[in-house]
Amino acid sequence: MVAFVGAVICIIAAVHTGSPASAAAAAQPLADNQSLSPAGGVQTAVPGSADALQGAETGAGSRPTFPSGGAHATYSRLLCTPVPAGECKPPNFQQQADDPSLFAGEDRGYLRAAADELRHTVLQQKEEILTDQRTIRELTGKLSECEGALDAGGVQERGAGVWDESRDGQGEHMVRDEAPPSAAVAELERAIVQLKSRIEKLESEMGPQAHNHTGKGIKGGAGGLASARGGHGEAVQSRVEDMEGELARKMELLEKERMALRRESQKHRQHIDQGIQTLHQRIAGLEQGHFQGFSLSLPTRTRTMYGLVTRPVPQLHAFTVCLWLRPTQGYIGTPLSYAVPSQPNELVILEGKHRSVELLINDKVTTLPLNLTLGSWQHICVTWNNKGGTWRTYQGGKLKGEGKSMSSGHVIRPGGVLILGQEQDTLGGGFDASQAMVGDLSQLNLWDRVLRSSEVSAVAHCSHGVLGNVVPWTEQDLEVFGGASKELGEPCAAQHISAKQ
């Protein structure tokens, strides 16, 4: 079969297409063709040579002529010799230049191969375009789902939680974790970028391929195929441009959606922060409201009964200390004593058995003009500033006395021990029962500044939520020892209850 195909190819290559001699030879009967008769004197032809195709005359080697209507027709005698596949010699380019019609059939075979290659390329690109179309439809569907989700709800409705109204009835707050970034949007963006890269790659591959196929010197029908290919390439190019435009629009829409989501996320985060801050304030208010309603009870005069403030005291250039007292025996003793390692009398308020109420700062003493009665709650405040050593004392929110040059320039040192109910002769100890307090103490607060008279009056009249910024009156900052106890109830409880009602 292979030999037969090779023979046919050689026959086609030897035929003079379009010449009168070829047409006459085709019309001649086989009986008249002397190349087939034994008398023809045919020479043995070598496969692949020109002699194998052109027969020789028995005499002078000229072609036979036959009269027909006064004219002479010339006929070619052909000899077909089977040639194995792969042994055909390449055409002689000089001979092709002398007679271009010799290789017209070869050009047609080449065009056929080029057309097959072009058809294969077009089919491959068509499959890629169909794949890209399916991908675009999938991406469009995902975008539609994202847009539908955004239109149906909104960021706050998709995941916001509602904090229930607290016990004091101060409204609702939207509280939830921060909205996570949209994984679907990020995946869609990555898919669109990949698709765009594929389209750009396809576009770059189309240009060189079209140039290579149309620039091989194909004549005649090759120009028509190249034109068809170019027309299809222009259609594909137009479609690619349309797809790029659509992708650009969707990318712009996606960027707008991302910006909107970012703004919504920022607003939502601010809303959450405000809600958390308000919640912390409510919790702090509830804790303070619960733990403020207690007092320190020191029922007997002993050197083992006291309260210890665990909140550390920093360095102070000025201070205001306020507290409620209810003495029950003779004199109040020592409501407050702050000692540091080098000075046990760094800050002390006390009343001895036969003495007035005194203020000690760095072991310097001044008398406070206070008049405390037994069995009833009384509010006192003392202020001091190291600039000039000025001091003031208040009872019931009213100024009772003031002075200056009280340890001026001194700074209350940090790192000490603050004891309620005992006077320290050493750091954290050295108590004397005669100086111990007997009675109840509540609402002791310490500030690092001098309060104004209006602020002192507000504290004395049970203004709610006024706590010291250095030492506030809270249950967790107070420990009791030696039989001292924390009792429910305090002097401002009745006012707080009536204010809530």
Steps between C-alpha positions, in 0.01 A plus 500: 500500500784736585669424164175570317462837669859588409438410135188714485690797645775462239241478217329819617833678520588402141173614342520836315185662637325739259711410185341385165732201483371377833139533386568315174686226681208455735259464205715248310385138522729260676542301178648803325748571775818342371662516840292200600589280199796265498627675186543822682852424598454616855815559698529378852447796730666564827252578774483872563667612173337696218565209254262285694216727401592579132511199260764471216436444130621183326666702231626853543312544828250754367135513605250337250267727318161421349320713244167636605328757281824627356650568846750300697435413867782410733456233769708416806578146590495434879650217694386453863760339720411424864726693738523405868389762749772739604718443189354778286770754437424863583401714202762679298447869569673604178270273302202644690608846399517391134157339511288607806215273400706194591442555873149646507377177655764522771377853582149365539622236744685762698191721507294207616742437787500870589120503491488197731739666742299821488175310557655321798617832648157659450328204666742515791440873545126442474520248784701746709244774431216266602689416820551870570130564435404234754742651751355847442147366551609340828666822614194701399284265705725544802488877460121484476490299824720758673289788370181322603635441849593867532161618372303258718655590832782739561802456710338573831206262441724211394678456830424760761410381845298700748605547857196470720395800697694514825340502839515878523304531172748696292400388147638242261840469330604310196795285604671231302841404383642695211357387165749271336618594154288343223675180380262474204593850380872423528457171314300674227769762458772236469295307241442816293872585506587147387242516222634832381853356493380206292327730251811718468711189444258377232507838332880509498516148353253583221709781351826305438311193374305703242823665389682168464219337299452787259872569446617165359477598134181306428367603159160486339259330742727568798403867487133410533565278802710771663222750440246263656732446790549875539124556499449241771787650700339842481173353628683331787690822571174693511349248738808510720475879515134473596588252772776726626258792514250291693772384737614859551145604586461212741838577657391861549173382653691260723731778616200719582347214697825452688517870586140492619569192710809666647302810595223290648759298690656815643162634605410166649831487688441847643150397601638188669768701682239745627280213612787328681605825667145566615472144623822533700370822651177327595683208655729736690199698616323185616810377680559835663135539586499158665834521676467863606208402716713368787689631797800387704392402851752523789292411807767492774818685583779251437834505326419199279188630324554704180444528127774490235467691171665292226495771233857643469550869575715694248711809556279796592571874480147572617206298627140503618374232736130470589318247721190436707546430874268377773695481829342296780737545797643818644742601224546379145860378526681459164277471195793515252875435516741491204860398567807462277821313585682815615203675664210330688313831526503593129125579509284455811158620622432424867329616817653413836325453832560853618590664171330656198496350154848532349657477153856366472703531177862380511470502879401868499177570694213746463166508680176464303205701636247217481222417746397136472208359696449141609249264343430690176650503152716805428683587178848656510748601227862616522696659211873579477742643242879498534517844336502715812377209711140627479225286650124509553256293699125451440221351708163425341618668177576830672841655552602482867862612491806564284870575538839500332866409548402143576799293373535733201710354219459147630383220269292212631720201422369192319526133592356531850230321700155651555326376818145585615424490874857482640799737532829357369819546697683275252426415140182290512511445879588637844135555587386650831153411627456849652525651153267249332169612355168377635194542279419488129678642197373526141549669162872570545635646173841649417577735206837627374380861482324763707124479447305821459251597767210414269642152443543445872139606554382257232686214666362594841147500360537145363552582133484164325812355338757746644802284578864576572739455210779377731304295754129438428263348752450150360467165672776330298758760613441446872605207721399466865690343794462427872120495515432803283217441251330641192139579575221572254365852509666840495398861564407582139286190443170677572584789266603261219177302532284812492695635200435177303130512583 
